Amino acid sequence: MITVIGTGVIGTRTGAPLPPDATAAVAGAALVVGGRRHLAAVSATVPADAERVVLGALAPALDTIEEYVGKERPVVVLASGDPGFFGIVRALSERFGAGRLDVRPGVSSVAAAFARLGLTWDDAVIVSAHGRAPRTAVNVCRARPKVAVLTGPGAGPAELGAALAGGPGEGPGARVLVVASALGDPELERVERVTPAEAAARDWGDAVSVVLCLDEARTLAPGPVTVAGEFAGPARWALDEREFAHRDSMITKFEVRALALARLGPRLGDLVWDIGAGSGSVAVECARLGAAVVAVERTPDGAERVRANAAAHGVDVRVVEGSAPDDLPASCGELDDPDAVFIGGGGRELPAIVTACARRARRTVVVALAALDRVPAVRAALIGAGLDCDGVLLQSSRLAPLPGEVTRLAATNPVFLLWGTRPTAHTDRRTGDEGVAL
């Protein structure tokens, strides 16, 4: 067996005792693997003839473990917190099989951090930025009200704060970061509330255990939580137009919205732009499906309408006031590149808008337009930006009542929906990195 011991939220300090069963496992080990602080903490317990491996690069450590397992010699692996929570249990299970593991978990840093605040965490989203591209963690923080981020080099409180602070349309105080450092150490533990801007301005060192990103107005779920874990998404989508405030029926109809959402594929960890947002119906639906969303709208009253619709549906949508394409460089230049973009309307400037957005889209651009004359130019813009282009003309008829308790079909205006997809673009949802096969 490989005994995997979670030594506590920060790892056992030198001189701090392990539980009796863990102490016995270490005392009987032929090989002990762990970080330097873990090995230092149990140095008096490890047998003199046992081999010790400092856990750095994972592959060599796994190879050494395999040698001892092959000889049926006992192995102990020391880890911080709960080693089955974004921890080494995954790698050990993949290599040796879960049946060979005797896992003895400690308290995870996430559980400890929320406990320090007196908050539940069954409704929190947990995302790891350790050894992963940080953009997924940043977008989850933008989209969800209660997020715990496991940090790593290049993706700590400063980097998260810089990404979340001062963006276009981002109101002050929209999020607070709680930085928990050296959790479990009675002398060094610190739990600090800071704004994203304050987090970005500091050097946090290497003792950070976890960062919580909170919308403090919504840290308590509105009612009992039934399913814990990652946001599961709404019960329905392609909502009826009556569920949004709009002006003179200037709203993407639900039939069009349904296909647009299917092609956009908004999901937790994504960033979506809604250009020419109008009522913001597409932006709101993408946010309801878990994505972080930026809505660009030309008129002040339109921008307020988007904000009102987002608030009515309980989601966050960052609203940027500006005209596309002229204001796109200024309004969106500081934003991260979007995974997907929806473009509605645009008039004569539509091809230029499509080109500007397609150059930055990581995955797809979806365009809704009513004018037949503009279809060739939009298609050429998508292809010219290196995207594979497809599309459809949507024509639908809805049931409408007639006198005498009978029903007729009422045709809606036909709409062209074009979409461009970046070739071979895909993202590993486990790591947030592009170019890794699922």
C-alpha positions in Angstrom: 0.0 0.0 0.0 0.9 3.6 -0.5 -0.2 5.6 2.5 -1.0 9.2 1.7 -1.1 11.5 4.7 -2.7 14.9 4.6 -0.7 16.7 7.3 -3.0 19.8 7.8 -3.8 22.9 6.0 -0.2 24.1 5.6 1.7 20.9 6.3 2.8 19.8 9.7 5.3 22.3 11.3 8.5 21.0 12.7 7.9 19.5 16.1 4.1 19.3 15.7 2.9 15.8 16.2 1.1 13.6 13.6 -1.9 11.6 14.6 -0.9 8.2 16.1 -1.9 6.2 13.0 0.0 8.5 10.7 3.1 8.4 13.0 3.0 4.6 12.9 2.8 4.6 9.1 5.8 6.9 8.8 7.8 4.9 11.3 7.3 1.7 9.3 8.0 3.3 5.8 10.8 2.3 3.5 10.2 5.4 1.4 8.9 8.8 2.5 8.0 11.4 -0.1 7.0 14.9 0.6 7.9 18.6 0.5 10.9 19.8 2.4 8.7 21.1 5.3 6.8 17.9 5.4 10.0 15.8 5.6 11.5 18.2 8.2 8.4 17.9 10.4 8.7 14.1 10.6 12.5 13.7 10.5 12.6 12.2 14.0 10.0 9.6 13.0 11.4 8.4 9.7 13.5 5.2 10.1 17.2 5.8 9.6 17.4 3.4 6.7 14.4 4.8 4.9 14.9 6.7 1.6 13.5 10.3 1.6 12.5 12.0 -1.7 11.8 15.7 -1.8 8.7 16.2 -3.9 9.5 18.6 -6.7 9.1 17.3 -10.2 6.4 14.7 -10.0 7.6 12.2 -12.6 10.8 11.2 -10.9 9.0 10.8 -7.6 6.4 8.6 -9.2 9.2 6.5 -10.7 10.8 6.0 -7.3 7.5 5.1 -5.7 7.0 2.5 -8.5 10.3 0.8 -7.6 9.3 0.4 -4.0 5.8 -0.7 -4.9 7.2 -3.3 -7.2 9.3 -4.7 -4.3 6.2 -4.6 -2.0 8.0 -2.1 0.3 5.8 0.4 2.3 5.6 3.9 0.9 4.4 7.1 2.7 3.5 10.2 0.8 3.1 13.4 2.8 0.9 16.3 1.5 -0.7 19.4 2.7 -4.4 19.5 3.7 -6.7 17.0 1.8 -4.5 15.3 -0.8 -7.6 14.2 -2.6 -8.7 17.8 -3.3 -6.7 19.1 -6.2 -3.9 17.1 -4.8 -1.5 14.2 -5.4 -4.1 11.5 -5.0 -5.1 12.0 -8.7 -1.6 11.4 -10.0 -1.1 8.4 -7.7 -4.5 6.8 -8.6 -3.7 7.2 -12.4 -0.3 5.6 -12.0 -1.0 2.9 -9.4 -4.7 2.5 -9.1 -7.0 3.7 -6.3 -6.9 0.3 -4.7 -3.3 0.7 -3.7 -3.9 3.9 -1.8 -4.6 4.4 1.9 -5.6 8.1 2.0 -5.8 9.9 5.4 -6.9 13.4 4.7 -6.3 16.6 6.7 -8.3 19.8 6.6 -8.1 21.5 3.2 -7.0 25.1 2.9 -10.4 26.0 1.3 -12.4 24.6 4.3 -10.1 26.3 6.7 -10.3 29.7 5.0 -14.1 29.7 4.9 -14.1 28.6 8.5 -12.0 31.6 9.5 -14.7 33.8 7.9 -17.6 31.9 9.4 -19.0 31.2 5.9 -20.4 28.0 4.4 -18.6 26.8 1.3 -21.0 24.2 -0.1 -22.1 26.9 -2.6 -18.6 28.0 -3.5 -16.9 27.4 -6.8 -13.3 26.0 -6.3 -10.8 26.6 -9.0 -7.1 25.9 -9.2 -4.6 28.2 -10.7 -1.6 26.2 -9.5 0.4 25.1 -12.5 -2.4 26.2 -14.8 -3.3 29.2 -17.0 -4.8 31.8 -14.6 -7.4 33.1 -17.1 -10.0 30.4 -16.1 -9.7 31.3 -12.4 -10.0 35.0 -13.3 -13.2 34.5 -15.3 -14.8 32.3 -12.7 -14.1 35.1 -10.2 -15.8 37.6 -12.5 -18.8 35.3 -12.9 -19.6 33.8 -9.5 -20.2 35.5 -6.1 -18.2 33.0 -4.0 -14.9 31.5 -5.4 -11.9 29.9 -3.8 -8.7 30.0 -5.9 -5.8 27.7 -5.1 -2.8 29.8 -6.1 0.5 29.1 -7.6 3.6 30.9 -9.0 2.5 33.5 -11.4 -1.1 33.1 -10.3 -1.2 34.5 -6.8 -3.2 37.3 -5.1 -1.3 40.0 -7.0 -2.0 38.5 -10.4 -5.6 37.9 -9.6 -6.0 41.4 -8.2 -4.5 43.0 -11.3 -6.8 41.1 -13.6 -9.9 42.0 -11.6 -9.1 45.6 -10.7 -9.9 48.7 -12.7 -11.2 47.1 -15.9 -13.6 49.0 -18.1 -17.1 49.2 -16.6 -15.9 47.5 -13.3 -17.4 49.3 -10.4 -15.3 49.9 -7.3 -15.8 47.4 -4.6 -17.5 44.9 -6.8 -15.4 42.1 -5.3 -13.2 41.6 -2.2 -10.3 39.3 -2.1 -9.6 37.4 1.1 -6.0 36.3 1.2 -5.3 33.4 3.6 -1.6 32.8 4.3 0.1 30.1 6.4 -3.2 28.6 7.5 -2.9 26.5 10.6 0.3 28.1 11.9 -0.5 29.9 15.2 2.3 32.3 14.7 2.3 33.1 11.0 -1.3 32.6 9.9 -2.9 35.8 8.4 -6.3 36.3 6.8 -6.6 39.7 5.1 -9.4 41.4 3.2 -8.2 43.6 0.4 -9.6 45.1 -2.8 -8.3 43.7 -6.1 -6.2 46.9 -6.6 -4.7 46.5 -3.1 -3.9 42.9 -3.8 -2.2 43.8 -7.1 0.1 46.3 -5.4 1.7 43.9 -2.9 4.3 41.2 -2.8 2.6 38.3 -1.0 5.5 35.9 -0.8 5.1 32.1 -0.9 3.0 31.5 2.2 -0.4 32.1 0.6 -2.7 29.1 1.1 -5.8 30.2 -0.8 -7.5 33.3 -2.1 -11.2 33.8 -1.7 -13.0 36.1 -4.2 -16.3 37.3 -2.8 -19.2 39.4 -3.7 -20.1 40.1 -0.1 -23.7 41.1 -0.9 -24.2 37.5 -2.1 -22.0 35.3 0.0 -24.9 33.6 1.6 -27.0 31.4 -0.9 -30.6 32.5 -1.1 -32.0 29.3 0.4 -30.9 25.7 1.1 -28.2 24.3 -1.1 -29.0 20.9 -2.5 -26.0 20.2 -4.8 -22.5 21.3 -3.8 -19.7 21.9 -6.2 -19.4 23.5 -9.6 -22.2 25.7 -10.9 -24.7 23.4 -12.7 -26.3 26.0 -14.9 -29.9 27.2 -15.2 -32.9 25.0 -15.5 -33.8 26.6 -18.9 -32.4 29.0 -21.4 -33.5 30.9 -24.6 -35.9 32.8 -22.3 -39.0 34.5 -23.7 -38.6 38.1 -24.7 -41.1 39.1 -22.1 -38.6 38.2 -19.4 -36.4 41.1 -20.5 -36.9 44.8 -20.6 -36.4 46.0 -24.2 -37.2 48.9 -26.4 -39.5 48.5 -29.4 -38.9 44.8 -29.7 -35.2 45.4 -30.2 -34.2 42.1 -28.7 -32.7 38.9 -30.1 -35.7 36.5 -30.4 -35.5 33.4 -28.4 -35.3 31.1 -31.4 -32.2 32.9 -32.6 -30.9 33.1 -29.1 -31.1 29.4 -28.7 -28.9 28.6 -31.7 -26.6 31.5 -30.8 -26.0 30.1 -27.3 -25.4 26.6 -28.8 -22.7 28.1 -31.1 -21.2 30.4 -28.4 -21.0 27.5 -25.9 -20.7 29.8 -22.8 -19.5 27.9 -19.7 -17.9 28.5 -16.4 -14.4 29.9 -16.9 -15.1 31.5 -20.3 -15.2 35.2 -21.1 -17.9 36.3 -23.6 -18.3 39.6 -25.3 -21.8 40.8 -26.4 -21.2 43.6 -28.9 -24.2 45.9 -29.6 -25.9 44.3 -26.6 -29.2 46.2 -26.9 -31.4 44.7 -24.1 -28.5 42.4 -23.1 -30.6 39.2 -23.5 -27.6 37.3 -25.0 -25.2 38.6 -22.3 -27.6 37.7 -19.5 -28.2 34.2 -20.9 -24.4 33.6 -21.2 -23.9 34.8 -17.6 -26.7 32.5 -16.5 -24.8 29.6 -18.1 -21.7 30.5 -16.0 -19.5 32.6 -18.3 -18.0 36.0 -17.4 -19.6 38.5 -19.7 -18.8 42.0 -21.1 -21.6 43.8 -22.9 -20.7 46.7 -25.2 -23.7 49.1 -25.8 -23.7 52.4 -27.5 -26.4 54.4 -25.7 -26.5 55.3 -22.0 -30.2 54.2 -21.7 -29.3 50.9 -23.5 -26.4 50.3 -21.0 -28.8 50.9 -18.1 -31.3 48.5 -19.6 -28.6 45.8 -19.8 -27.7 46.4 -16.2 -31.3 46.2 -15.1 -31.9 42.9 -17.0 -28.7 41.5 -15.5 -29.8 42.4 -12.0 -33.3 41.1 -12.6 -31.9 37.7 -13.5 -29.3 37.7 -10.6 -26.1 37.7 -12.8 -23.1 39.9 -13.2 -22.6 41.5 -16.6 -19.9 44.1 -17.0 -21.3 46.9 -19.2 -19.1 49.1 -21.4 -20.5 52.1 -23.1 -19.1 52.7 -26.5 -19.7 52.5 -30.3 -18.3 49.6 -32.2 -16.0 49.5 -34.0 -14.6 53.0 -33.2 -14.6 52.6 -29.5 -13.7 48.9 -29.4 -9.9 49.5 -29.0 -10.5 51.8 -26.1 -13.4 50.0 -24.4 -12.1 46.5 -24.8 -8.4 46.9 -25.3 -7.8 46.3 -21.6 -10.0 43.3 -21.4 -8.7 39.7 -21.8 -9.3 38.1 -25.1 -12.8 36.6 -25.2 -13.4 32.9 -25.7 -16.6 33.8 -27.7 -18.2 36.9 -29.1 -21.8 37.6 -30.1 -22.5 40.5 -32.4 -26.0 41.9 -33.0 -26.8 44.7 -35.4 -23.9 47.0 -36.5 -25.2 48.6 -39.7 -22.7 49.6 -42.3 -19.8 49.1 -39.9 -20.7 45.5 -39.2 -17.8 43.9 -41.3 -15.3 46.1 -39.4 -16.8 45.1 -36.1 -16.6 41.5 -37.0 -13.0 41.8 -38.1 -12.0 43.5 -34.9 -13.7 40.9 -32.7 -12.6 37.9 -34.7 -9.0 38.8 -34.4 -9.2 38.5 -30.6 -11.7 35.7 -30.2 -10.1 32.5 -28.9 -12.9 30.1 -30.0 -15.8 31.5 -31.9 -17.7 34.6 -33.2 -21.5 34.5 -33.8 -23.2 37.2 -35.8 -27.0 37.8 -36.1 -28.1 40.1 -38.9 -31.4 40.8 -40.8 -30.0 42.3 -44.0 -29.3 39.9 -46.8 -26.9 42.4 -48.4 -24.5 42.3 -45.5 -24.1 38.5 -45.3 -21.3 38.2 -47.9 -19.2 40.9 -46.2 -19.6 39.4 -42.8 -18.7 36.0 -44.1 -15.6 37.4 -45.8 -14.6 39.1 -42.5 -14.9 35.9 -40.5 -12.9 33.9 -43.1 -10.4 36.7 -43.4 -9.7 36.5 -39.7 -8.8 32.9 -40.1 -12.1 31.4 -38.8 -14.0 28.5 -40.4 -17.4 30.0 -41.3 -20.9 28.5 -41.4 -24.4 29.8 -41.0 -28.1 29.4 -41.4 -31.2 31.5 -42.2 -33.7 31.1 -39.3 -37.4 31.4 -40.1 -39.9 30.5 -37.5 -43.7 30.9 -37.0 -45.2 31.1 -33.6 -48.6 30.1 -32.5 -51.0 33.0 -32.2 -54.7 33.1 -31.2 -57.5 34.0 -33.5 -61.1 34.8 -32.6 -63.2 31.7 -32.1 -60.7 29.9 -30.0 -58.6 28.9 -33.0 -54.9 29.3 -33.6 -52.8 30.6 -36.5 -49.1 30.7 -37.3 -47.5 34.2 -37.1 -44.2 34.4 -38.9 -41.3 36.2 -37.3 -38.8 38.2 -39.3 -36.1 35.9 -40.8 -32.6 36.3 -39.3 -29.2 35.2 -40.7 -27.0 33.6 -38.1 -23.3 33.3 -39.1 -20.6 31.8 -37.0 -16.9 31.5 -37.3 -14.9 29.0 -35.4 -11.1 29.0 -34.9 -9.7 25.8 -36.4 -8.6 23.2 -33.8 -9.3 25.6 -30.9 -10.0 23.6 -27.8 -9.4 23.9 -24.1 -8.6 21.3 -21.5 -11.3 22.0 -18.9 -9.2 20.3 -16.2 -6.2 22.7 -16.7 -7.6 25.7 -18.5 -4.8 25.3 -21.1 -5.3 25.4 -24.8 -3.9 22.8 -27.1 -4.4 19.8 -24.8 -6.5 17.0 -26.1 -9.6 16.4 -24.0 
